[in-house]
Amino acid sequence: MLCRSAVFAGVAMIAACRSRGATAASPAPLPSALACPAKLEATRDWPTVDDSAGFTIALPLGFEERQPSAAFRHFEMAADFQESISIGIIRGDLGISGYKRPYQPELMPEYSECSEVIGGITASIQAWRTPNGVFRNFQRLDRYDVFAIWEIRPGAYLYFSGGTYRRPTQDLMLASIRSRLRGRER
């Protein structure tokens, strides 16, 4: 009988913990930033990332590089793995439209897309909100995403992918896309 009571008490504790976390209401989501036109952000004092592919881009303050790989570089907000930026190269012949994120209305409300010349190269820029994209502190929060892609030379594409649960950081990521990108592959 003691064993059954202990099991019941354990299940009751787990249920109580879950119910406390589930009662916290998630904050109302803010609308996604528009891909264009860009809000002007001061990126001059941001740290820059230079890559062997010949581009330089400024990253918002607080982002730190995590284990680099051969295919891409990954940056996360210093104390928060749920705010991240990945930058990499894709090689192929699908064209920009073949590599950008496909629009999915149910998963990407407030989606916007545009083309803009940045550093002398036309980029495709996308921004959207992903409902319930982040689980944090017993709450489901929306994630704010950005994606940009440039054809830096025939068959080689530079991409920038970012996601955050904080809407102001989405603006910073869009500013980063428009920062000091320059050059073509060496």
Biotite code that builds the C-alpha atoms (Angstrom):
import biotite.structure as struc

atoms = struc.array([
    struc.Atom([0.000, 0.000, 0.000], chain_id="A", res_id=1, res_name="MET", atom_name="CA", element="C"),
    struc.Atom([2.894, 2.354, 0.780], chain_id="A", res_id=2, res_name="LEU", atom_name="CA", element="C"),
    struc.Atom([4.294, 1.825, -2.717], chain_id="A", res_id=3, res_name="CYS", atom_name="CA", element="C"),
    struc.Atom([0.966, 2.787, -4.367], chain_id="A", res_id=4, res_name="ARG", atom_name="CA", element="C"),
    struc.Atom([0.735, 5.925, -2.216], chain_id="A", res_id=5, res_name="SER", atom_name="CA", element="C"),
    struc.Atom([4.246, 6.982, -3.214], chain_id="A", res_id=6, res_name="ALA", atom_name="CA", element="C"),
    struc.Atom([3.461, 6.460, -6.919], chain_id="A", res_id=7, res_name="VAL", atom_name="CA", element="C"),
    struc.Atom([0.192, 8.375, -6.585], chain_id="A", res_id=8, res_name="PHE", atom_name="CA", element="C"),
    struc.Atom([1.978, 11.214, -4.750], chain_id="A", res_id=9, res_name="ALA", atom_name="CA", element="C"),
    struc.Atom([4.634, 11.377, -7.496], chain_id="A", res_id=10, res_name="GLY", atom_name="CA", element="C"),
    struc.Atom([2.010, 11.528, -10.257], chain_id="A", res_id=11, res_name="VAL", atom_name="CA", element="C"),
    struc.Atom([0.113, 14.200, -8.325], chain_id="A", res_id=12, res_name="ALA", atom_name="CA", element="C"),
    struc.Atom([3.296, 16.299, -7.981], chain_id="A", res_id=13, res_name="MET", atom_name="CA", element="C"),
    struc.Atom([4.008, 16.073, -11.705], chain_id="A", res_id=14, res_name="ILE", atom_name="CA", element="C"),
    struc.Atom([0.404, 17.009, -12.522], chain_id="A", res_id=15, res_name="ALA", atom_name="CA", element="C"),
    struc.Atom([0.582, 19.938, -10.126], chain_id="A", res_id=16, res_name="ALA", atom_name="CA", element="C"),
    struc.Atom([3.806, 21.201, -11.717], chain_id="A", res_id=17, res_name="CYS", atom_name="CA", element="C"),
    struc.Atom([2.359, 20.904, -15.208], chain_id="A", res_id=18, res_name="ARG", atom_name="CA", element="C"),
    struc.Atom([-0.841, 22.643, -14.238], chain_id="A", res_id=19, res_name="SER", atom_name="CA", element="C"),
    struc.Atom([1.020, 25.562, -12.665], chain_id="A", res_id=20, res_name="ARG", atom_name="CA", element="C"),
    struc.Atom([3.115, 26.040, -15.797], chain_id="A", res_id=21, res_name="GLY", atom_name="CA", element="C"),
    struc.Atom([0.162, 25.645, -18.142], chain_id="A", res_id=22, res_name="ALA", atom_name="CA", element="C"),
    struc.Atom([-1.896, 28.333, -16.403], chain_id="A", res_id=23, res_name="THR", atom_name="CA", element="C"),
    struc.Atom([0.574, 31.077, -17.300], chain_id="A", res_id=24, res_name="ALA", atom_name="CA", element="C"),
    struc.Atom([-0.878, 32.886, -20.279], chain_id="A", res_id=25, res_name="ALA", atom_name="CA", element="C"),
    struc.Atom([1.433, 33.513, -23.198], chain_id="A", res_id=26, res_name="SER", atom_name="CA", element="C"),
    struc.Atom([1.763, 37.191, -24.067], chain_id="A", res_id=27, res_name="PRO", atom_name="CA", element="C"),
    struc.Atom([-0.114, 38.437, -27.114], chain_id="A", res_id=28, res_name="ALA", atom_name="CA", element="C"),
    struc.Atom([2.237, 38.276, -30.103], chain_id="A", res_id=29, res_name="PRO", atom_name="CA", element="C"),
    struc.Atom([3.489, 41.395, -31.794], chain_id="A", res_id=30, res_name="LEU", atom_name="CA", element="C"),
    struc.Atom([3.208, 41.502, -35.582], chain_id="A", res_id=31, res_name="PRO", atom_name="CA", element="C"),
    struc.Atom([6.224, 40.482, -37.618], chain_id="A", res_id=32, res_name="SER", atom_name="CA", element="C"),
    struc.Atom([8.594, 43.098, -38.992], chain_id="A", res_id=33, res_name="ALA", atom_name="CA", element="C"),
    struc.Atom([8.300, 43.771, -42.710], chain_id="A", res_id=34, res_name="LEU", atom_name="CA", element="C"),
    struc.Atom([11.143, 42.482, -44.863], chain_id="A", res_id=35, res_name="ALA", atom_name="CA", element="C"),
    struc.Atom([11.223, 45.885, -46.603], chain_id="A", res_id=36, res_name="CYS", atom_name="CA", element="C"),
    struc.Atom([11.634, 48.742, -46.137], chain_id="A", res_id=37, res_name="PRO", atom_name="CA", element="C"),
    struc.Atom([14.290, 48.306, -43.511], chain_id="A", res_id=38, res_name="ALA", atom_name="CA", element="C"),
    struc.Atom([14.295, 50.192, -40.243], chain_id="A", res_id=39, res_name="LYS", atom_name="CA", element="C"),
    struc.Atom([17.533, 52.076, -39.932], chain_id="A", res_id=40, res_name="LEU", atom_name="CA", element="C"),
    struc.Atom([19.651, 50.642, -37.133], chain_id="A", res_id=41, res_name="GLU", atom_name="CA", element="C"),
    struc.Atom([23.111, 51.802, -36.106], chain_id="A", res_id=42, res_name="ALA", atom_name="CA", element="C"),
    struc.Atom([25.285, 48.811, -37.074], chain_id="A", res_id=43, res_name="THR", atom_name="CA", element="C"),
    struc.Atom([28.584, 50.701, -37.161], chain_id="A", res_id=44, res_name="ARG", atom_name="CA", element="C"),
    struc.Atom([29.644, 49.554, -33.670], chain_id="A", res_id=45, res_name="ASP", atom_name="CA", element="C"),
    struc.Atom([28.526, 45.954, -34.113], chain_id="A", res_id=46, res_name="TRP", atom_name="CA", element="C"),
    struc.Atom([31.186, 43.226, -34.386], chain_id="A", res_id=47, res_name="PRO", atom_name="CA", element="C"),
    struc.Atom([31.776, 42.009, -37.920], chain_id="A", res_id=48, res_name="THR", atom_name="CA", element="C"),
    struc.Atom([32.166, 38.523, -39.299], chain_id="A", res_id=49, res_name="VAL", atom_name="CA", element="C"),
    struc.Atom([34.510, 37.978, -42.236], chain_id="A", res_id=50, res_name="ASP", atom_name="CA", element="C"),
    struc.Atom([34.198, 34.763, -44.142], chain_id="A", res_id=51, res_name="ASP", atom_name="CA", element="C"),
    struc.Atom([36.471, 32.949, -46.579], chain_id="A", res_id=52, res_name="SER", atom_name="CA", element="C"),
    struc.Atom([33.682, 33.291, -49.168], chain_id="A", res_id=53, res_name="ALA", atom_name="CA", element="C"),
    struc.Atom([34.505, 37.000, -49.300], chain_id="A", res_id=54, res_name="GLY", atom_name="CA", element="C"),
    struc.Atom([31.696, 38.643, -47.359], chain_id="A", res_id=55, res_name="PHE", atom_name="CA", element="C"),
    struc.Atom([31.664, 40.770, -44.247], chain_id="A", res_id=56, res_name="THR", atom_name="CA", element="C"),
    struc.Atom([28.518, 41.250, -42.208], chain_id="A", res_id=57, res_name="ILE", atom_name="CA", element="C"),
    struc.Atom([27.838, 42.964, -38.884], chain_id="A", res_id=58, res_name="ALA", atom_name="CA", element="C"),
    struc.Atom([26.091, 40.991, -36.141], chain_id="A", res_id=59, res_name="LEU", atom_name="CA", element="C"),
    struc.Atom([23.910, 42.507, -33.405], chain_id="A", res_id=60, res_name="PRO", atom_name="CA", element="C"),
    struc.Atom([25.636, 42.964, -30.065], chain_id="A", res_id=61, res_name="LEU", atom_name="CA", element="C"),
    struc.Atom([25.482, 39.892, -27.825], chain_id="A", res_id=62, res_name="GLY", atom_name="CA", element="C"),
    struc.Atom([25.648, 37.239, -30.564], chain_id="A", res_id=63, res_name="PHE", atom_name="CA", element="C"),
    struc.Atom([28.557, 34.814, -30.192], chain_id="A", res_id=64, res_name="GLU", atom_name="CA", element="C"),
    struc.Atom([29.802, 32.184, -32.592], chain_id="A", res_id=65, res_name="GLU", atom_name="CA", element="C"),
    struc.Atom([29.139, 28.566, -31.663], chain_id="A", res_id=66, res_name="ARG", atom_name="CA", element="C"),
    struc.Atom([30.948, 25.569, -33.106], chain_id="A", res_id=67, res_name="GLN", atom_name="CA", element="C"),
    struc.Atom([31.659, 26.457, -36.730], chain_id="A", res_id=68, res_name="PRO", atom_name="CA", element="C"),
    struc.Atom([31.114, 23.768, -39.323], chain_id="A", res_id=69, res_name="SER", atom_name="CA", element="C"),
    struc.Atom([32.216, 23.391, -42.916], chain_id="A", res_id=70, res_name="ALA", atom_name="CA", element="C"),
    struc.Atom([28.798, 24.297, -44.333], chain_id="A", res_id=71, res_name="ALA", atom_name="CA", element="C"),
    struc.Atom([27.756, 27.256, -42.179], chain_id="A", res_id=72, res_name="PHE", atom_name="CA", element="C"),
    struc.Atom([28.544, 29.471, -39.201], chain_id="A", res_id=73, res_name="ARG", atom_name="CA", element="C"),
    struc.Atom([26.153, 29.609, -36.253], chain_id="A", res_id=74, res_name="HIS", atom_name="CA", element="C"),
    struc.Atom([25.751, 32.470, -33.772], chain_id="A", res_id=75, res_name="PHE", atom_name="CA", element="C"),
    struc.Atom([23.582, 32.588, -30.651], chain_id="A", res_id=76, res_name="GLU", atom_name="CA", element="C"),
    struc.Atom([22.674, 35.333, -28.236], chain_id="A", res_id=77, res_name="MET", atom_name="CA", element="C"),
    struc.Atom([25.225, 34.914, -25.441], chain_id="A", res_id=78, res_name="ALA", atom_name="CA", element="C"),
    struc.Atom([22.921, 33.503, -22.781], chain_id="A", res_id=79, res_name="ALA", atom_name="CA", element="C"),
    struc.Atom([20.044, 32.273, -24.938], chain_id="A", res_id=80, res_name="ASP", atom_name="CA", element="C"),
    struc.Atom([20.129, 29.438, -27.463], chain_id="A", res_id=81, res_name="PHE", atom_name="CA", element="C"),
    struc.Atom([16.620, 30.376, -28.673], chain_id="A", res_id=82, res_name="GLN", atom_name="CA", element="C"),
    struc.Atom([17.913, 33.468, -30.471], chain_id="A", res_id=83, res_name="GLU", atom_name="CA", element="C"),
    struc.Atom([20.204, 32.451, -33.285], chain_id="A", res_id=84, res_name="SER", atom_name="CA", element="C"),
    struc.Atom([21.667, 33.386, -36.658], chain_id="A", res_id=85, res_name="ILE", atom_name="CA", element="C"),
    struc.Atom([23.183, 31.005, -39.215], chain_id="A", res_id=86, res_name="SER", atom_name="CA", element="C"),
    struc.Atom([25.201, 32.161, -42.215], chain_id="A", res_id=87, res_name="ILE", atom_name="CA", element="C"),
    struc.Atom([26.412, 29.814, -44.914], chain_id="A", res_id=88, res_name="GLY", atom_name="CA", element="C"),
    struc.Atom([26.983, 28.983, -48.546], chain_id="A", res_id=89, res_name="ILE", atom_name="CA", element="C"),
    struc.Atom([24.775, 26.812, -50.748], chain_id="A", res_id=90, res_name="ILE", atom_name="CA", element="C"),
    struc.Atom([26.173, 25.482, -54.018], chain_id="A", res_id=91, res_name="ARG", atom_name="CA", element="C"),
    struc.Atom([23.758, 24.476, -56.738], chain_id="A", res_id=92, res_name="GLY", atom_name="CA", element="C"),
    struc.Atom([21.834, 25.570, -59.790], chain_id="A", res_id=93, res_name="ASP", atom_name="CA", element="C"),
    struc.Atom([18.270, 26.094, -58.488], chain_id="A", res_id=94, res_name="LEU", atom_name="CA", element="C"),
    struc.Atom([18.484, 29.896, -58.482], chain_id="A", res_id=95, res_name="GLY", atom_name="CA", element="C"),
    struc.Atom([17.440, 32.156, -55.619], chain_id="A", res_id=96, res_name="ILE", atom_name="CA", element="C"),
    struc.Atom([13.791, 31.096, -55.846], chain_id="A", res_id=97, res_name="SER", atom_name="CA", element="C"),
    struc.Atom([14.827, 27.462, -55.373], chain_id="A", res_id=98, res_name="GLY", atom_name="CA", element="C"),
    struc.Atom([16.666, 28.127, -52.101], chain_id="A", res_id=99, res_name="TYR", atom_name="CA", element="C"),
    struc.Atom([14.537, 30.687, -50.296], chain_id="A", res_id=100, res_name="LYS", atom_name="CA", element="C"),
    struc.Atom([11.978, 29.558, -47.716], chain_id="A", res_id=101, res_name="ARG", atom_name="CA", element="C"),
    struc.Atom([8.705, 28.371, -49.291], chain_id="A", res_id=102, res_name="PRO", atom_name="CA", element="C"),
    struc.Atom([5.719, 30.400, -48.116], chain_id="A", res_id=103, res_name="TYR", atom_name="CA", element="C"),
    struc.Atom([3.299, 28.391, -45.935], chain_id="A", res_id=104, res_name="GLN", atom_name="CA", element="C"),
    struc.Atom([0.316, 30.580, -44.907], chain_id="A", res_id=105, res_name="PRO", atom_name="CA", element="C"),
    struc.Atom([-0.627, 28.530, -41.814], chain_id="A", res_id=106, res_name="GLU", atom_name="CA", element="C"),
    struc.Atom([2.914, 28.536, -40.446], chain_id="A", res_id=107, res_name="LEU", atom_name="CA", element="C"),
    struc.Atom([4.006, 32.001, -41.581], chain_id="A", res_id=108, res_name="MET", atom_name="CA", element="C"),
    struc.Atom([1.392, 34.639, -40.757], chain_id="A", res_id=109, res_name="PRO", atom_name="CA", element="C"),
    struc.Atom([2.420, 38.207, -41.485], chain_id="A", res_id=110, res_name="GLU", atom_name="CA", element="C"),
    struc.Atom([4.840, 36.961, -44.139], chain_id="A", res_id=111, res_name="TYR", atom_name="CA", element="C"),
    struc.Atom([6.599, 39.555, -46.261], chain_id="A", res_id=112, res_name="SER", atom_name="CA", element="C"),
    struc.Atom([9.230, 39.293, -48.964], chain_id="A", res_id=113, res_name="GLU", atom_name="CA", element="C"),
    struc.Atom([11.207, 41.698, -51.114], chain_id="A", res_id=114, res_name="CYS", atom_name="CA", element="C"),
    struc.Atom([14.326, 42.043, -53.232], chain_id="A", res_id=115, res_name="SER", atom_name="CA", element="C"),
    struc.Atom([16.945, 44.638, -52.442], chain_id="A", res_id=116, res_name="GLU", atom_name="CA", element="C"),
    struc.Atom([20.442, 45.413, -53.705], chain_id="A", res_id=117, res_name="VAL", atom_name="CA", element="C"),
    struc.Atom([22.871, 45.082, -50.785], chain_id="A", res_id=118, res_name="ILE", atom_name="CA", element="C"),
    struc.Atom([26.599, 45.436, -51.284], chain_id="A", res_id=119, res_name="GLY", atom_name="CA", element="C"),
    struc.Atom([26.044, 45.537, -55.053], chain_id="A", res_id=120, res_name="GLY", atom_name="CA", element="C"),
    struc.Atom([24.266, 42.163, -55.092], chain_id="A", res_id=121, res_name="ILE", atom_name="CA", element="C"),
    struc.Atom([20.500, 41.583, -55.269], chain_id="A", res_id=122, res_name="THR", atom_name="CA", element="C"),
    struc.Atom([19.195, 39.790, -52.197], chain_id="A", res_id=123, res_name="ALA", atom_name="CA", element="C"),
    struc.Atom([15.869, 38.102, -51.550], chain_id="A", res_id=124, res_name="SER", atom_name="CA", element="C"),
    struc.Atom([14.726, 38.969, -48.002], chain_id="A", res_id=125, res_name="ILE", atom_name="CA", element="C"),
    struc.Atom([11.889, 37.251, -46.122], chain_id="A", res_id=126, res_name="GLN", atom_name="CA", element="C"),
    struc.Atom([10.390, 37.955, -42.684], chain_id="A", res_id=127, res_name="ALA", atom_name="CA", element="C"),
    struc.Atom([7.523, 36.272, -40.823], chain_id="A", res_id=128, res_name="TRP", atom_name="CA", element="C"),
    struc.Atom([6.113, 35.199, -37.481], chain_id="A", res_id=129, res_name="ARG", atom_name="CA", element="C"),
    struc.Atom([5.917, 31.474, -36.601], chain_id="A", res_id=130, res_name="THR", atom_name="CA", element="C"),
    struc.Atom([3.050, 30.851, -34.133], chain_id="A", res_id=131, res_name="PRO", atom_name="CA", element="C"),
    struc.Atom([4.103, 28.864, -31.049], chain_id="A", res_id=132, res_name="ASN", atom_name="CA", element="C"),
    struc.Atom([7.595, 28.483, -32.453], chain_id="A", res_id=133, res_name="GLY", atom_name="CA", element="C"),
    struc.Atom([9.350, 28.643, -29.066], chain_id="A", res_id=134, res_name="VAL", atom_name="CA", element="C"),
    struc.Atom([8.657, 26.933, -25.745], chain_id="A", res_id=135, res_name="PHE", atom_name="CA", element="C"),
    struc.Atom([10.105, 28.924, -22.858], chain_id="A", res_id=136, res_name="ARG", atom_name="CA", element="C"),
    struc.Atom([9.343, 28.992, -19.125], chain_id="A", res_id=137, res_name="ASN", atom_name="CA", element="C"),
    struc.Atom([6.202, 26.866, -19.523], chain_id="A", res_id=138, res_name="PHE", atom_name="CA", element="C"),
    struc.Atom([4.908, 29.169, -22.263], chain_id="A", res_id=139, res_name="GLN", atom_name="CA", element="C"),
    struc.Atom([4.514, 28.818, -25.993], chain_id="A", res_id=140, res_name="ARG", atom_name="CA", element="C"),
    struc.Atom([5.791, 31.981, -27.638], chain_id="A", res_id=141, res_name="LEU", atom_name="CA", element="C"),
    struc.Atom([5.800, 33.029, -31.250], chain_id="A", res_id=142, res_name="ASP", atom_name="CA", element="C"),
    struc.Atom([9.118, 33.027, -33.082], chain_id="A", res_id=143, res_name="ARG", atom_name="CA", element="C"),
    struc.Atom([10.108, 35.867, -35.393], chain_id="A", res_id=144, res_name="TYR", atom_name="CA", element="C"),
    struc.Atom([12.103, 34.657, -38.393], chain_id="A", res_id=145, res_name="ASP", atom_name="CA", element="C"),
    struc.Atom([14.193, 36.230, -41.134], chain_id="A", res_id=146, res_name="VAL", atom_name="CA", element="C"),
    struc.Atom([15.849, 34.684, -44.172], chain_id="A", res_id=147, res_name="PHE", atom_name="CA", element="C"),
    struc.Atom([17.934, 36.281, -46.904], chain_id="A", res_id=148, res_name="ALA", atom_name="CA", element="C"),
    struc.Atom([19.835, 34.829, -49.834], chain_id="A", res_id=149, res_name="ILE", atom_name="CA", element="C"),
    struc.Atom([22.252, 36.330, -52.373], chain_id="A", res_id=150, res_name="TRP", atom_name="CA", element="C"),
    struc.Atom([23.802, 34.763, -55.480], chain_id="A", res_id=151, res_name="GLU", atom_name="CA", element="C"),
    struc.Atom([27.417, 35.734, -54.844], chain_id="A", res_id=152, res_name="ILE", atom_name="CA", element="C"),
    struc.Atom([28.656, 34.078, -58.043], chain_id="A", res_id=153, res_name="ARG", atom_name="CA", element="C"),
    struc.Atom([27.082, 31.661, -60.514], chain_id="A", res_id=154, res_name="PRO", atom_name="CA", element="C"),
    struc.Atom([26.067, 28.536, -58.590], chain_id="A", res_id=155, res_name="GLY", atom_name="CA", element="C"),
    struc.Atom([27.074, 29.899, -55.146], chain_id="A", res_id=156, res_name="ALA", atom_name="CA", element="C"),
    struc.Atom([24.548, 31.452, -52.750], chain_id="A", res_id=157, res_name="TYR", atom_name="CA", element="C"),
    struc.Atom([25.127, 33.158, -49.417], chain_id="A", res_id=158, res_name="LEU", atom_name="CA", element="C"),
    struc.Atom([22.253, 32.729, -46.950], chain_id="A", res_id=159, res_name="TYR", atom_name="CA", element="C"),
    struc.Atom([21.388, 34.362, -43.631], chain_id="A", res_id=160, res_name="PHE", atom_name="CA", element="C"),
    struc.Atom([18.800, 32.660, -41.416], chain_id="A", res_id=161, res_name="SER", atom_name="CA", element="C"),
    struc.Atom([17.716, 34.040, -38.050], chain_id="A", res_id=162, res_name="GLY", atom_name="CA", element="C"),
    struc.Atom([15.073, 33.312, -35.437], chain_id="A", res_id=163, res_name="GLY", atom_name="CA", element="C"),
    struc.Atom([14.136, 34.872, -32.097], chain_id="A", res_id=164, res_name="THR", atom_name="CA", element="C"),
    struc.Atom([11.234, 34.970, -29.653], chain_id="A", res_id=165, res_name="TYR", atom_name="CA", element="C"),
    struc.Atom([11.754, 38.705, -29.142], chain_id="A", res_id=166, res_name="ARG", atom_name="CA", element="C"),
    struc.Atom([10.272, 40.937, -31.819], chain_id="A", res_id=167, res_name="ARG", atom_name="CA", element="C"),
    struc.Atom([12.868, 43.783, -31.423], chain_id="A", res_id=168, res_name="PRO", atom_name="CA", element="C"),
    struc.Atom([15.652, 41.276, -32.185], chain_id="A", res_id=169, res_name="THR", atom_name="CA", element="C"),
    struc.Atom([13.967, 40.539, -35.534], chain_id="A", res_id=170, res_name="GLN", atom_name="CA", element="C"),
    struc.Atom([14.547, 44.218, -36.451], chain_id="A", res_id=171, res_name="ASP", atom_name="CA", element="C"),
    struc.Atom([18.208, 43.844, -35.487], chain_id="A", res_id=172, res_name="LEU", atom_name="CA", element="C"),
    struc.Atom([18.538, 40.733, -37.663], chain_id="A", res_id=173, res_name="MET", atom_name="CA", element="C"),
    struc.Atom([17.030, 42.591, -40.627], chain_id="A", res_id=174, res_name="LEU", atom_name="CA", element="C"),
    struc.Atom([19.546, 45.402, -40.028], chain_id="A", res_id=175, res_name="ALA", atom_name="CA", element="C"),
    struc.Atom([22.349, 42.829, -39.912], chain_id="A", res_id=176, res_name="SER", atom_name="CA", element="C"),
    struc.Atom([21.313, 41.530, -43.330], chain_id="A", res_id=177, res_name="ILE", atom_name="CA", element="C"),
    struc.Atom([21.712, 45.056, -44.676], chain_id="A", res_id=178, res_name="ARG", atom_name="CA", element="C"),
    struc.Atom([25.009, 45.776, -42.904], chain_id="A", res_id=179, res_name="SER", atom_name="CA", element="C"),
    struc.Atom([28.458, 45.634, -44.388], chain_id="A", res_id=180, res_name="ARG", atom_name="CA", element="C"),
    struc.Atom([28.006, 42.817, -46.852], chain_id="A", res_id=181, res_name="LEU", atom_name="CA", element="C"),
    struc.Atom([30.462, 43.237, -49.677], chain_id="A", res_id=182, res_name="ARG", atom_name="CA", element="C"),
    struc.Atom([32.430, 41.457, -52.315], chain_id="A", res_id=183, res_name="GLY", atom_name="CA", element="C"),
    struc.Atom([32.164, 38.212, -54.154], chain_id="A", res_id=184, res_name="ARG", atom_name="CA", element="C"),
    struc.Atom([33.897, 34.901, -53.566], chain_id="A", res_id=185, res_name="GLU", atom_name="CA", element="C"),
    struc.Atom([37.654, 35.136, -53.807], chain_id="A", res_id=186, res_name="ARG", atom_name="CA", element="C"),
])
